[in-house]
Amino acid sequence: MTANADTNIENYGENMSSEQVPVTPDVHYAVEAHYRAEVRLLQTGQYREWLHGMVAEDIHYWMPIYEQRFARDRRPDPTPDDAAIYNDDFGELKQRVERLYSGQVWMEDPPSKIRYFVSNVEAFEAGNGELDVLSNILVYRNRRQTEVTVHTLGREDKLRRDGNGFKVFRRKLILDARVTQDKNLYFFC
């Protein structure tokens, strides 16, 4: 991740509260339509179209590593400076996308069959044409003949209006499992 992106990172969840103003029903529908289009691109392997059409160039795409703690353990949550599964900017996402087209990602040859289910979408006005969006993601992945994995995640997005649609410029992915049985996490959410 670049130093410039690091200075623009906000504490995702801390800025999202139940006191925020929900978007209007027509904007909520547009957000859900955006997510349906995003899922279609990812499920059909149109990664370049996803990256250039739905991701802002100032993206921070982050999947922090959470450790399971006792309730009395009050250490702070991870920050983008801590170890993470993903801590990518646009350039790093582009490299991962281009690798998939190179034929050199042996773990994705043949490609996994992935289905995404996005639910519990909550969208709030954040000002300046931006939205705070919370959602749940279920990723159902089939690899090779018999490998099946299921991942559940929480997602905290910051979307920016872009023409008639939106682009994500902050995405925090919170993997529910502390230990995953999957051989890799080489997919986008």
N, C-alpha and C positions, 0 to 999 in steps of 0.2 A: 504494500500500500504506500502511496506517495505521502510525503510530509505535508503537502498542501491539503490533501483530503483529510489527513489526520487532524488538522486544525479546525475543520468544519464539522467534525463529528459531534453530534449531540447525544445525550443519554436518551436513547429511543423511548423506552418505557416510561421514564420519568416525565416526559412531556405529554404523555397520553393519559388522560384521566376521565373518569365518568362525568366530570363537570364540563367537558368540552361539548360544543354544539354539534349535534349530528347533522350530516348533510341532508339535503332535501331528497325525497324519494326518487326524483329523476336522476340526480347525481349518484345516488346509491346504486340505481340500476346501471348507470354508465360504468361505475367502478366494477360491478360484478361482470358486466359485459367485457370489460378490459381483462379481467382475470380469466374469463372463459377463452378469450382469444389468445392470451398468453399460454394457457394450458395446451390449446390446440397446436400452437407452434412448437412447444417443447415435446409434446407427444409424437409429433410427426417429424422430429429431427430437424426442424428449420431454425437452427440455433443462430445463424447469422441474422436472419430476419427478426428473431426475438431480441438479440443484442442491439441491433441498430434501430429497431422500431419501438421498443418498449423500455429500454434502459437508457437513462441519462448518462452523459459522459462524465459527470461528477459523482457517479455511483459509489457508495460504500456498501459492499455485499459481504455480510458478516455472519458467521455461525460460530459463536463463542463456545468454549468448553465449560460446561457447568459440572461441578462436583456435587455429589449427594451429601448433604450436611444435616446434622441435627438441628432442630428448630432453635435451640439456644445459641447456635453458631451464627454470629452477626457480622461476619466478614462481608465486605462489599461484593457485589456481583462483578463478574469480569468486565474489563474495559477493552477497547480495541488495542491497547498496548500489551494485553496478556495473550497467551497462547490461544489459538483458535483453529477450528477445522478449515474455515474459509475466512479470509480477511482481505478481500480483493477490491481493487479499483477497476476502472474500465479496461485499462491495459491488460491487467491480469485475467479478467474475464474473457477478453478477446483472445488471449493466448490459449486459454482452456477450450474455447469454442473452436479455434483454428486447429488445435490438436485433434479434435474429433473428426475433422475433415481430412486430416493427413494420412489416415490409415495406420498410424503408429500406436494407437491406443488399443493394444491387444485385448484388454479386459472388456472392450466394447466392440469386439469383432467376433461373432455377429453382435449387432447392437441389442441392448436390453430393450424389452418391451415394458414401458412404464405408463401407468395411469395415475393421473393426479386428481384429487378431489379437494376442492377449496370450499370451506364452509364457515359459518359463524362470522361472516364479514360484517365488521362495524367500521363505518367511515365518519370522520369528523373534520370539520373545517379547521384549518390551521393558519389561515391568512395568506396573503400574497399569492393566491392561486394554488396553494398547496393543501394536501389532505394528509391526515394521519389515519392509517388503516390497519386494523387488527384482523387476523383471520387464522383459521386452523387449516392444516394441510395433511392429507393422507397420501402417501406415495406407495403404490403397489408395483413392485418391480419383479419381472421375470427375466432371469439370465440363463443362457444355455438351455438344457432340457428340463432340469428339475430344480433349479435354484429360485426360490421365491422369498422375497423379503418385503416387509411392510414397515414403513417409517411413519410416525406421527410427529408433527412439528407445529409449533406456534410461529406465527409470522407477524412482525411489526414492520410495516412499510411506511415510507413517506413518498407520496406521489405528487407530481407537479403537472398541472394542466399543460398540454402540448397540442396546439391546434384543436382538433375535435376529440382528442383522447388524453391519455396520461403517459408519463414516463416515471419509472421508479428511480429515485435518487438515493434512498437509504433502504436497505433491506436487512433486517436482523432475523435470523432463523434460529429457533430454539428447539433443538432435537429433544424429544421427551426421553428417549432411552439413554441411560448412562453408559451402557455397553451395547454396541450394535453387532448383530450377527452377520451383517452384510460384509462382503469382502472388500468393498470400496464404497465411497460416497461420491463417485464421479457422475453426478447428475446435477441439474439446476432446479431450484424450487422458486 
